[in-house]
Every structure is written in C-alpha cells, then in structure tokens.
Amino acid sequence: MPFSFKPLWKLLIDKNMTKEELRIALKLSPSTIARMGKGEYISLKIIDKICQHLNCKIQEVIEHIPSKESAKKS
C-alpha cells in the first residue's frame, strides 16, 4: 500500500462526519470507500471531489508511504 487515507479519516473526525455521509454527499460507491480503507488506488477525480467538498488540500486527504525497497535505496 503506497498510499494511506489516514489524513482523510482524521479530517472527517474533526468535521464530525462519517465515511458514509461523505460517500452519500459525493455519490461514491461503497466499493470506492472500501478501496480507500485498504489504501488502494482511486482516481484523482475522486480525490478532487473530496478536496472540493471538504474545502481542503490533497495533503489532508492522502499521504504517500514509501515502500521498504525505496527506503533502502536512500
């Protein structure tokens, strides 16, 4: 999992909003929320919709987690 949506989950807590409320507001499928929960790929279009709806920056939604192989090369 090279990406994590932990910043988004924290932001939702701060805004007193559930994942389900976000899903309904943005008309996302349950499978999209499930993929996000697993740190799997979602389109930038969806990330853009989230940022616009929550009025936040991309860093508040997703973070990149370097792989162990990348860290060893540094």
Secondary structure, DSSP 8 states (H G I E B T S, - for coil): --EE-HHHHHHHHHTT--HHHHHHHHT--HHHHHHHHTT----HHHHHHHHHHHT--GGGT-EE---HHHHHH-
